[in-house]
């Protein structure tokens, strides 16, 4: 079947929660953010897609076509801050980044003193009506902080990405023959990986809003899940300060390799697979590693790269 597409005069993206906290007073079943208030909200880049995969390039319809409430830190008096609204569309050719100058950051609307319930809105108005609009593509806030000495702090380098949007809703202006705003639904965004080694962009299909509650994921398979839970035992040899959850939800999986089988300088893997509660293999859309691979230290022709890990074998090898 052909994909469902829409015609409209504009798009509004409303941010309800970050990966730190819910920022508005709207109760959304999708939000699993911690309680409390978050002062800052960020994104990396936005792109609107037609059904054929081509982008609706925002900058071509004029700088005033995109606005936000609050707009950015620069408009609020922080003249030296590089995280301005224009960054959402100016880095379209390469939106994968960990740099300040490629991000957008604002306080929530209450902290900024603007009218509203705390949520943050990004509004895109087209100079002419757009046909065949299919999806919104998002690269989340992915700044990585460095210490005063210019080095990354291994204990806190990834904390900035908590400011990235977690729960958003999308509305279309004058969609089809309608007049006014049509709410398309709510979506959950992955947290930025604090890493620029792979494309972490996420495509939000307008016709398929997300549902991430446990009831939606597990459906009528409660009995099977109960049997799985009865057999589930955390690894007794794993030292950790928390209890391992059963069937956790998430958008990113991080694997830390602590050692190999004798080589002091290199470590490698062949491949890995991830399975859901029903035993179905989960599709992996991107893999990155740090260090990346042997090519990063001068072995330009070595084929053992990180992308092999999710491609059914071939192996990856990197310096320790």
JOFENTA-V419130 format. One record per residue. N is the residue number from 1. RES is the residue in one small letter. OMEGA is omega in whole degrees, -180 to 180 (999 if undefined). D_LAST is the distance of its C-alpha to the last C-alpha in Angstrom with 2 decimals. Layout:
BEGIN
n: {N | N}
res: {RES | RES}
omega: {OMEGA | OMEGA}
d_last: {D_LAST | D_LAST}
END
This chain:
BEGIN
n: {1 | 2 | 3 | 4 | 5 | 6 | 7 | 8 | 9 | 10 | 11 | 12 | 13 | 14 | 15 | 16 | 17 | 18 | 19 | 20 | 21 | 22 | 23 | 24 | 25 | 26 | 27 | 28 | 29 | 30 | 31 | 32 | 33 | 34 | 35 | 36 | 37 | 38 | 39 | 40 | 41 | 42 | 43 | 44 | 45 | 46 | 47 | 48 | 49 | 50 | 51 | 52 | 53 | 54 | 55 | 56 | 57 | 58 | 59 | 60 | 61 | 62 | 63 | 64 | 65 | 66 | 67 | 68 | 69 | 70 | 71 | 72 | 73 | 74 | 75 | 76 | 77 | 78 | 79 | 80 | 81 | 82 | 83 | 84 | 85 | 86 | 87 | 88 | 89 | 90 | 91 | 92 | 93 | 94 | 95 | 96 | 97 | 98 | 99 | 100 | 101 | 102 | 103 | 104 | 105 | 106 | 107 | 108 | 109 | 110 | 111 | 112 | 113 | 114 | 115 | 116 | 117 | 118 | 119 | 120 | 121 | 122 | 123 | 124 | 125 | 126 | 127 | 128 | 129 | 130 | 131 | 132 | 133 | 134 | 135 | 136 | 137 | 138 | 139 | 140 | 141 | 142 | 143 | 144 | 145 | 146 | 147 | 148 | 149 | 150 | 151 | 152 | 153 | 154 | 155 | 156 | 157 | 158 | 159 | 160 | 161 | 162 | 163 | 164 | 165 | 166 | 167 | 168 | 169 | 170 | 171 | 172 | 173 | 174 | 175 | 176 | 177 | 178 | 179 | 180 | 181 | 182 | 183 | 184 | 185 | 186 | 187 | 188 | 189 | 190 | 191 | 192 | 193 | 194 | 195 | 196 | 197 | 198 | 199 | 200 | 201 | 202 | 203 | 204 | 205 | 206 | 207 | 208 | 209 | 210 | 211 | 212 | 213 | 214 | 215 | 216 | 217 | 218 | 219 | 220 | 221 | 222 | 223 | 224 | 225 | 226 | 227 | 228 | 229 | 230 | 231 | 232 | 233 | 234 | 235 | 236 | 237 | 238 | 239 | 240 | 241 | 242 | 243 | 244 | 245 | 246 | 247 | 248 | 249 | 250 | 251 | 252 | 253 | 254 | 255 | 256 | 257 | 258 | 259 | 260 | 261 | 262 | 263 | 264 | 265 | 266 | 267 | 268 | 269 | 270 | 271 | 272 | 273 | 274 | 275 | 276 | 277 | 278 | 279 | 280 | 281 | 282 | 283 | 284 | 285 | 286 | 287 | 288 | 289 | 290 | 291 | 292 | 293 | 294 | 295 | 296 | 297 | 298 | 299 | 300 | 301 | 302 | 303 | 304 | 305 | 306 | 307 | 308 | 309 | 310 | 311 | 312 | 313 | 314 | 315 | 316 | 317 | 318 | 319 | 320}
res: {x | x | x | x | x | x | x | x | x | x | x | x | x | x | x | x | x | x | x | x | x | x | x | x | x | x | x | x | x | x | x | x | x | x | x | x | x | x | x | x | x | x | x | x | x | x | x | x | x | x | x | x | x | x | x | x | x | x | x | x | x | x | x | x | x | x | x | x | x | x | x | x | x | x | x | x | x | x | x | x | x | x | x | x | x | x | x | x | x | x | x | x | x | x | x | x | x | x | x | x | x | x | x | x | x | x | x | x | x | x | x | x | x | x | x | x | x | x | x | x | x | x | x | x | x | x | x | x | x | x | x | x | x | x | x | x | x | x | x | x | x | x | x | x | x | x | x | x | x | x | x | x | x | x | x | x | x | x | x | x | x | x | x | x | x | x | x | x | x | x | x | x | x | x | x | x | x | x | x | x | x | x | x | x | x | x | x | x | x | x | x | x | x | x | x | x | x | x | x | x | x | x | x | x | x | x | x | x | x | x | x | x | x | x | x | x | x | x | x | x | x | x | x | x | x | x | x | x | x | x | x | x | x | x | x | x | x | x | x | x | x | x | x | x | x | x | x | x | x | x | x | x | x | x | x | x | x | x | x | x | x | x | x | x | x | x | x | x | x | x | x | x | x | x | x | x | x | x | x | x | x | x | x | x | x | x | x | x | x | x | x | x | x | x | x | x | x | x | x | x | x | x | x | x | x | x | x | x | x | x | x | x | x | x | x | x | x | x | x | x}
omega: {179 | -179 | 177 | 180 | -174 | 171 | -176 | 178 | -179 | -178 | 173 | 177 | -178 | -179 | -178 | -175 | 170 | 177 | 172 | -170 | 168 | -176 | 178 | -179 | 177 | 179 | 180 | -179 | -178 | -172 | 173 | -179 | 179 | 178 | 180 | -176 | 176 | -176 | -174 | -178 | -178 | 171 | 178 | -178 | 177 | 173 | 176 | -173 | 168 | -175 | 179 | 178 | 179 | -177 | 169 | -171 | -173 | -173 | -179 | -179 | 174 | -176 | -179 | -178 | 180 | -179 | -180 | 175 | -11 | -175 | 176 | -179 | 179 | -179 | 180 | 175 | 179 | -169 | -177 | -178 | -175 | -173 | -172 | -176 | -177 | -180 | -180 | -178 | -176 | -179 | -175 | -177 | -180 | -176 | -179 | -174 | 171 | -173 | 176 | -173 | 176 | -175 | 173 | -178 | 176 | 168 | 171 | -170 | 177 | 179 | -179 | 179 | 176 | 179 | 179 | -176 | -177 | -179 | -179 | -179 | 169 | -176 | 179 | -180 | -177 | 177 | 174 | -174 | 180 | 177 | 173 | 176 | -171 | -171 | 171 | 178 | -172 | 167 | -172 | 179 | -170 | 179 | 174 | -176 | 174 | 178 | -180 | 180 | 179 | -179 | 177 | 174 | -174 | -178 | -174 | -174 | -175 | -176 | -179 | -177 | 174 | 178 | 180 | 180 | 178 | -180 | 180 | 170 | -176 | 177 | 178 | 180 | 179 | -178 | -180 | 178 | -179 | 173 | -178 | -174 | 176 | 178 | -178 | 179 | -178 | -175 | 177 | -179 | 175 | 173 | 176 | -174 | -175 | -170 | -178 | -176 | 176 | -179 | -177 | 179 | -177 | -178 | -180 | 179 | -176 | -178 | -175 | 176 | -175 | 168 | -172 | 176 | -178 | -180 | 180 | -177 | -173 | 176 | -177 | -175 | -175 | -178 | 179 | 179 | 178 | 178 | 177 | -178 | -179 | -179 | -174 | 177 | 177 | 180 | -176 | -177 | -178 | 179 | 179 | -176 | -179 | 179 | -180 | -179 | 176 | -179 | -180 | 175 | 178 | -180 | 179 | 176 | 179 | 179 | 179 | 179 | -175 | -179 | 179 | -175 | 174 | 180 | -176 | -170 | -176 | 175 | -177 | 174 | 178 | 180 | 174 | 178 | 179 | -178 | 178 | -175 | -178 | 180 | 180 | 180 | -180 | 179 | 179 | -174 | -179 | 179 | 175 | -180 | 177 | -3 | -172 | -176 | -180 | 177 | -178 | 178 | 170 | 179 | -169 | -175 | -178 | -175 | -177 | -174 | -174 | -179 | 178 | -173 | -179 | -176 | 176 | 177 | -177 | 171 | 174 | 179 | -178 | 175 | -180 | 999}
d_last: {48.02 | 47.50 | 45.32 | 47.21 | 47.48 | 49.41 | 51.46 | 51.58 | 52.22 | 49.19 | 46.23 | 45.55 | 42.21 | 42.63 | 39.74 | 40.66 | 37.49 | 34.04 | 31.07 | 32.40 | 36.04 | 39.09 | 40.83 | 44.19 | 46.86 | 46.61 | 45.79 | 43.53 | 42.55 | 39.25 | 38.05 | 35.70 | 34.91 | 35.41 | 38.88 | 39.84 | 39.90 | 37.17 | 38.19 | 35.96 | 35.37 | 33.21 | 32.42 | 30.48 | 32.65 | 35.49 | 36.92 | 39.96 | 40.03 | 43.02 | 43.19 | 42.31 | 38.97 | 40.27 | 39.70 | 42.53 | 41.62 | 42.76 | 42.97 | 45.62 | 48.11 | 48.15 | 46.30 | 48.65 | 47.82 | 44.91 | 45.49 | 44.15 | 45.53 | 44.24 | 43.46 | 40.64 | 40.00 | 41.58 | 44.84 | 44.84 | 44.88 | 41.23 | 41.82 | 38.54 | 36.31 | 34.71 | 34.25 | 37.52 | 39.07 | 38.99 | 35.19 | 35.68 | 37.06 | 36.37 | 32.75 | 33.78 | 32.20 | 28.64 | 28.64 | 24.86 | 23.99 | 22.88 | 25.49 | 28.72 | 30.90 | 30.00 | 30.91 | 34.22 | 34.95 | 38.27 | 39.70 | 41.32 | 44.96 | 46.41 | 44.30 | 45.18 | 48.87 | 49.55 | 51.63 | 49.91 | 48.41 | 44.95 | 43.55 | 42.35 | 43.73 | 42.67 | 45.66 | 45.72 | 49.20 | 49.85 | 52.51 | 53.68 | 53.30 | 50.10 | 50.54 | 48.12 | 45.62 | 43.11 | 40.13 | 38.34 | 34.75 | 32.72 | 29.43 | 29.07 | 28.49 | 24.84 | 24.84 | 21.80 | 23.04 | 21.94 | 23.26 | 25.84 | 23.30 | 21.88 | 18.56 | 17.63 | 18.55 | 16.05 | 19.20 | 21.44 | 19.85 | 20.86 | 24.37 | 26.13 | 25.75 | 28.10 | 30.82 | 30.46 | 33.41 | 33.36 | 36.91 | 38.99 | 42.29 | 43.58 | 47.21 | 49.00 | 52.04 | 55.17 | 53.36 | 55.59 | 59.18 | 58.37 | 59.11 | 56.78 | 53.29 | 51.92 | 49.14 | 46.65 | 44.70 | 41.63 | 37.95 | 34.69 | 31.84 | 28.14 | 26.39 | 24.30 | 20.56 | 19.76 | 17.76 | 19.17 | 16.98 | 19.78 | 23.54 | 24.33 | 28.08 | 30.49 | 33.89 | 36.80 | 39.64 | 42.91 | 44.64 | 42.02 | 41.37 | 38.79 | 39.67 | 36.86 | 38.96 | 38.22 | 41.73 | 41.04 | 37.81 | 39.20 | 42.78 | 45.05 | 42.41 | 42.82 | 43.87 | 40.85 | 38.55 | 40.41 | 39.86 | 36.13 | 36.10 | 38.03 | 35.36 | 32.41 | 30.79 | 27.66 | 25.14 | 26.53 | 23.26 | 21.59 | 21.99 | 23.08 | 25.97 | 27.47 | 29.08 | 27.40 | 29.87 | 31.40 | 31.08 | 29.46 | 29.94 | 27.36 | 26.33 | 22.54 | 20.13 | 16.73 | 14.34 | 11.60 | 9.26 | 9.22 | 8.41 | 9.31 | 12.39 | 11.83 | 9.25 | 7.51 | 5.20 | 5.09 | 6.22 | 9.46 | 12.66 | 16.17 | 18.05 | 19.35 | 22.83 | 24.43 | 28.05 | 30.74 | 33.41 | 35.57 | 33.06 | 32.75 | 29.52 | 28.37 | 27.81 | 24.46 | 25.13 | 21.77 | 18.03 | 15.37 | 11.61 | 9.55 | 7.76 | 10.59 | 10.04 | 10.44 | 13.66 | 12.25 | 11.50 | 14.84 | 15.04 | 17.80 | 19.24 | 16.38 | 17.57 | 14.59 | 14.47 | 14.26 | 18.07 | 18.27 | 17.21 | 20.63 | 22.57 | 23.37 | 20.63 | 19.19 | 15.58 | 12.46 | 9.32 | 6.38 | 3.80 | 0.00}
END
